[in-house]
Every structure is written in C-alpha cells, then in structure tokens.
Amino acid sequence: MTVSKKKNNFYLLGKMVVLTALSTFAVTPSAIAQTGNDLPYFVTSSGSNACVCNPADPFDPQARMPKGTFKGQCLNCEQRAVKLLSPSEAAPYKPAPGSMVLANFKHKGKFWVAQIPRNAVADAIFQIQYYSVLRSPYSAHGQLRFRLKPGYEAILVPQSKTTSGVPKAVRVRDIVYVANGIGVKSAGWNPISGLIDFYAIAQEITALEDRVIDAAQFPFTDRVEQIRLALTPQQKQQLLINAIHQSDREGTSVMYDTLNRNCTTESLRIIDRTIGYNPKVLPQEQQEYFVSLPMGVDFNQAALNRELTSETLNEFLAEQIKKMPPIQLPTAPYDAIVRRGLVNSQSKLPNLEQEFAAEFKNKKR
C-alpha cells in the first residue's frame, strides 16, 4: 500500500468517526461543545492566601491557572510540579553528596521531599497507555518510567509539618515522570468542557505504584506498553535529571494542547534534550503531532463518575484530528521512539497490566 493510499484510508476512517460522533451529538447535547466564550470568566481573590492548599507545607506552590478562561483561578491541590531544592533548602534533609533533592514528589496522595542518589537509574522505560476509544496506535498517553538500581532507591520524607500516621522515611525504587492535565478547584470548573484545551500541564514526578492504580482504574485504558529505551548509562541518568529540571523550571505555567503540548510531547522533549534530537528539522509531512487526552485527577474522576463517556471521547479525539494540517498524519508514540533510534532487541518488556496483573484485576472496573 502506498503512503498516499494509507493517508486516504486514515482520513476516510477519521471522517467516519466524525460522522458517527456528529450523529450522536444531534440527539444528545455534547458535554464538550463549548468554547471559551460560553464559559464564565472567574475573578480570583486578591488575598495572598487565596491559593494555599496546605499552610503547613513549606513547598505548597499556591499555583494558579496561567492562561485562558480560568486564568488566575487556583489550580487543584492534588497535582504539583516538583521543586528542585537549593543546597540551603536541602540541608535540613541531610542529603548524600551528589544527590538531587526535590519537593512535591507525589506518593499515596501525599507530597514528599525526595532524595535521589547520583547514578541511580538502571532502566529508562517509555510507557504508552492506549485507549479503548478510537482505538489506534495514534491516540495514546506517553510517560517516562525510571527503574532505580538496588540500594539506590529514592528516599522520601513527609514535607508537610502536619503529616501524621506515615513512616518517617519511605524508599521507592520505581518513579515516573508524567505530564498530566490539571484543572482549577473552583465550583465553576467542568472537567468535560475543559477538554477544549482549558487544562494546564502539571509535570509530576510520582511513584510507579500510584501510576499503576491510575491506569487500572481509568475506564478507558486498553493496555500500557513498556519499551526499555536504548540509552547509554550516562544518558539514562541525564534523562532523569532533565525530567526533574523540566518539571521544576516550567511548573504549571504551560497550557495543555491536545496536539502540540501534551503528555507525549513533554516526555519526548526530555528525551530529545538528552539525546540531541531535533524533530523540527524534519520535512513538513514528517512533523510530529500526538493525539492525547489530559489525563489527571479531574479527567480521571469524570471518567470514573461516568460523566465522561466513550461517545464524548470519540467526538473529542476526532475533532482534534481535524485540526491537523491537511497533509499530516498523527504520529504514533511508538514510531516516534523508533525514529529516534531508541528501540533495540532488548527494548520489549511485559505490558504494565501483565507486570502488575493483580493490581489491574482488583482495580479495573
């Protein structure tokens, strides 16, 4: 089959999906058929403590929506980018020489100060979470997993002064960088209408355990593939360093864009900085566009509550594909890492649902 025929077939499929979605829309009011002009503009309080989530937490970011209809509104309290601590800020935690010390590491619904030893990364793994709606290799969620060496675990200590009932220190061997969508905590926030690129991005660093639960509980998870990246030992370490620095540097200042700034694009930016790859120099027809969903607390809860339906997501994804340049196909996340030369004979790993079969069996709905 020629490239031209492949493109024609893909667009025919896309048009069929759109027509199906529009027929559903004709009889059922769409939860996402709203524009920014249809939503109220919320004025935030000018009080200095308006966005405090935990006054006993010295690293509470007090984050606000950076742009758009909800600009200035307080972001939800359950997601944060990390903060890389300065030597003076890290000193009370007595870090080992060469360790990275960061606040707002997320684990079991709490935020921790994490100490990650130098040269700790054993494997860097690209995870691709495929959806059970609009099934294709193109629509997926991408994130980075770091498996640490035995004896080089991340050491977590509670960062809130009011934290009780948890051990003084917890060791975590598997950590994940993930760029999730984050909404506001206002009563006027609607996670469904927020699909129209009204989310900000929270570049989170979490324990793998938390991401396993999220993937298992999300009703539209089809599977989570895992690809060990073909990197040198030095590149593996640098990949983690770059992920932490990108989260610390950008915080929640970037808006989510379904095609151009999403979970997959942010993970690939870190990869590209690490290996020196520049996708922008490719011809126009090879430019990368990734179709994704703003996974995160608000979005996942809407799916669990059945406010978010397969029909809504099919419509949304089809509309995003229509925004692409006429000659352009979406990029499959797996193809993107193959293009970068990061897949070899050692890359194939069991899917996440196979590695953690019990968790998926117990949590999946």
Disulfide bonds with the S-S distance in Angstrom:
Cys51-Cys74 2.04
Cys53-Cys77 2.05
